Amino acid sequence: MKSPLAFLSLVIAAALLAAGTSASTADEWVVYEGGDGPGAGKHIVLVAGDDEYRSEEALPQLGKILSEHHGFKCTVLFPIDPDTGEIKPDYQKNIPGLEALESADMMIVALRFRGLPDEQMKYIDDYVNSGKPIMGLRTATHAFNGIKSDAYKKYNFNHGGPEWVGGFGREILGDTWINHHGGHNRESTRGVVNEEHAEHPVLNSVEDVWGPTDVYGIKHLPEDATVLLWGAVLEGMKPTDKPVAGRKNDPMMPLAWVREWQGAADKPTKVFTTTMGSSTDLESEDLRRLLVNGVFWATGLEVPEKADATIVGEFKATPFGFGTYQKGTKPADYELK
């Protein structure tokens, strides 16, 4: 029989081990607690994971804005190299922390060609079937690829059916990956308000949207989608550049839209999608405001007349491109300072 002192030592050691494990797990994502504001009591989970447009920078900044200015609790998840614990956008098979979706009131995804394991996909699938709102940014139209399990292969961007033709992007957001309609990295994007829906609350005080990413091709947008912004292809990479003449802007492609998707839940899912959303795009205040407005609309809150979309803390967007991500970063680097 162990002495009381030896038994106490074992208890203390077990407690320290548990605390260490907990801290290590928490290091794989970042939480902005929120509090005061209309979003207080609501939890948003933002899922980063693309290897080109720096969602690992964009989503923490969006989470900080939603938390600090509007009160939402925001959990930001990242693609993590399991060997180093570092953020590795081109590691496509691991996004820890997706269990946070179990308590989420909204999911924001900026994923590209992820092939997540079933145990992680289950949390996404359960959320999709909950009827709760979803926001998709930029490459979310082609969020998943290479999933082979029967349970979740329908999420793949090129899924051929018989259900979910075009995968998660086309089924839920409105379209899957088609092409670069504008010239990639040489023809930037101007958001043009769709006058037919200019009074939609998601467009409140949204007048000047520009970003260096190019316009995506959109061909399958369903009739139930309400296009809020059209994407004008510009001649160059400056906001003052003129729209390209000819077929690229006649007609313009949808750039941002809302819809309601009826899935397995009793109520339809409110969906907001924009094919903008790189970290460099988020340097546009009105694009940030558009996203904030989209969150208010999707979560059933009254959209402010002019939502605060001011940058929180330091934000230096890395130019998009494969392999351009900041090496050696960890989720803790995106904590509020």
N, C-alpha and C positions, 0 to 999 in steps of 0.2 A: 504494500500500500504506500502510495506516495505521501510525503510529508505535506502539511498545509502550505508551506513555503514553495515547494516544488510545484504543487497544483496551481498556486497563484501565478507562478512564473509562466506556466503553460497557458493560462487564461490570458495573461498580458500579451504573450507572444502571438496568440491567435488573434487577439484584437488588433495588434499592430499589423499583422499580415493582412487582415481583412481591410483595414484602413488603407494600406498600401495598394491593394488590388483595386479598391474603389477609386483611389486617386488616379491610378494608371488608366483605368477605363474612362474616367471623366476627361482625361487629357486628350481623348480622341475626338472631341467636339467642343463647341463653345456655346454657352447659354447667356443671353441678355435678359435679365429678369423682368424688365419693364415695371409697371406699377401705375403711376398716375396717367390719366388720359382715357379717351373713349375705348381704347383697346384693352384696358385693365381686365384681367381675368380670362383673356383669350390667349391661346398658345398657338404660335405659328412655327412649323418646322420647315426649314429651308435646306434643300438637299443639293449640294454642289457636286459636280463630277463631270467636267468636260476637259478635253486635253488641248483646247485651242483658245477659247474666249475668256479665260481667267474667271470662271465662276467662283473659284476659291477666294477671289478678292471681292467680286461683286456682291455675293450673297451676305458675307459678314457686314458690309457697309449698309445694304438694304435692311438687314436685321437690326443694326444699330439705330437707323433712322426710325424704324417702326417701333422700337423699344423706347428710345430716349425721347422722341417727340410725341409719340402717340400711345404709349403704355402697354403695348403688346409684349408678352413674353415670347422670345424668339430663340429657338435652338437651331444652330447651324451645323450641318453634318458635312463631312469631307471625304474624298477618296484617300485612304490611308494605306501606306506601305506597312504591312504587318510586321516586317522585320525591323524597321527603324522607327515607326510611330510618326513618320513625317508625312506631310501632305504630298501626294504624288498623283497629279491629275491624269497621267497616262497609265496608272494602275487601275484597270477597269473592273476588278472583281471584288472590291471590298469598300463598303461604306458603313462603318460601324455606327451604332446609335439609332438605327431605324426604328427600334422599339419605341422611341419618343413619339412616333405617329399614333400610338395607342391613345395618347392624351391630347392629340393635336386638334385644333379647330380649323386649321387650314394647312395645306401642303403647297410649297413653292418648289418647283424643280427646274434645275438648269443642268441637265444631264446630256451626255452624248455617248452613244454606242456602249452603254454599260452592259456587262454580262454577269450580273450579280448572282451569287448562289441562292438556292431555294430558300434557305433560312432567312435571308435578308429580303428577298422578293416577297415573302409572305406578308411582311409588315406593309409593304407598298400595296399589295393586292387587297389586303384587308381594308386599308384606308380608302382605296379607289371604290370599294364596294360599300363604303359607309354613307355615301351621299354628301359628304362634307366637301367644301370648295377646294379647287385646284388652280394654281397659276403655273403656266409654262413659259419659260424664257428661252429665246434663241434656239439652241439645238435640242430643246425638249421635244421638238417634233420628231426627232430621231434619237430618243433617249436610250433605247435598249437595242442590243444586238448580240447574237451568239448564244442566247438562252435556249437550251435544248430540252429542258424538262417539259412534259406535257402540260403541267399545271400552269406554266408561265411563258411558254414560247409565243403565245399570242401577243405579248408585249413587244416583240421584235419589230423594228421599224419596217422591215420588208415582209412581214407575215402575210401569207397569201390566202388565208381563210380556212374554213368557211366562215368563221366569225372573226371580227376584228381585222379586216383587211387593212393593211398598212399599220397595224400595231397600235400601241398606246397613242402615238401622235395623231394618226388619222381618226381613230375611234373616239378618243376623248377630247383632244385639243382641237382637232379640225382638219389636220393634214399631216402627212409624213414628209420625210426628206424628198425633195424633188431636184432642185439644183440651185446654183448661184445665179439668180436672175440679173443682178448687178455684177459688175466686174469686181472680183474678190481682191480687196486691198488696193483698189485703184478708182472705184466708184462708190462714194459714200451714200448715206441715206438721209433724206428729209421726210419727216412725218407730216402728212397732209390730212387735216381734219375732214372727215366725211360729213359734208354739210347736211346730209339727210338725218344724221344722228348727232348733230353738234350740241344738242342740249342734254345728251346722256351724262349722268353725274360723273362717270369715270373720266370725262373730258373736262371737268371743272378746272379752270385756270391752266389748261394745257394748250399752249399756243406755239411753242418754239422747240420742237423735238428734232434733234440732229444727232447722228452718230457715225463713226468711221466704218462700222460694219456694213456690208452690202445687203441689198434687198434679196430675200429668198423667193424662189418660185413657189406659188401656191395654186393648186389646180383643183382640189377636191373639197374646198370649204363647203360644209353643208348649208342648206337653205336656212336653217335655224340660227346661223351665226350672224351677229350684228357687227359689221365692220365699223370700227371707230376711227382708225387712221389708215390711210393709203401710204404706200412707200414710194416716194419719188426717187428715182436713180439719178444721182448727181454726176457731173462730168469729172469731178476730182475728189480729193480728200479734205476739202475745207468746207465749212458751213456756208460760205459765201458763193460756192460754186453753183452754176446753173444746172437745171434739170437737163438730162440727155434728151435730144430730139429723137423722135421716131418711136418704134414699136416698144421699147423698154418701158415707156411711160404712157403708152396708149394701147390698152388701159394699164393703170398702175396696179400693182399687186397689193393685196391686203397686208397690212403691217401690224395691226393690233385689232383684236375682236373679242367679243364675249358670246357665250352661248350657255345653254343648259343641256347637260347630257344625262339621259335616263339609263342608269345601270341597274344593279341588283337591289339597291335601296328603294324604299318606298318613295322618297323624295328625289327630285333631280339634283344633280351636282352642278353648282355654278362654276363656270370655267372662264378664266381670263387668259389670253395668250398673246404674246408679241414675239416676233422673230428678231427683235432687238434684245440686248441684254448683256453684252460683253462688259467687262469692267470699264473699258474706255467709253462705251455708250453711256454708262452711268455718270459720266462727267456732265451730261446734259441735265440741268435741274428739272426741266419739264418732263423728261423721261422718268426721272425719279418720282416726280409727282404723279405721273400716270400710274406707276406701279403702286404707290401708296393708295391712290384712289381705287385701284383695282382690288386691293386688300379690303378696304372699307366696304366697297360694293359687295364683294363675294362673301364677307362675313356678316352681312346684314346690317351694318352700321351706316348711319347717315354720312355721306361723303362731304367733307368740308368744302367751303367755297374756294379756299386756297390752302391746301394742306401743306404743312411745313415739311419740306424735303431737303432741308439744309444738311450738308455733309457733317457727319459726326466724327470728330477727331481728325487724324491725318489720313488722307486717302490719295495715294499715288498709283494710278492705274498702270499696270504693265501692258504694253502693246500686245495685241493678240497674235497668236502664231503657235505652231507646234514646238514644244520644247522651250518656250519662252518663260515658263513659270519660274517663280523665285525658289531656288533650290534650298533645301534644309529647313523650310518653315514647318511649324506645328500649329495646331489649333490655338494654343495659348498665345501665339503671336497676334491673334485677332481679338483678344480680350479687350474690353474697355479699359483704357488707361486713365 
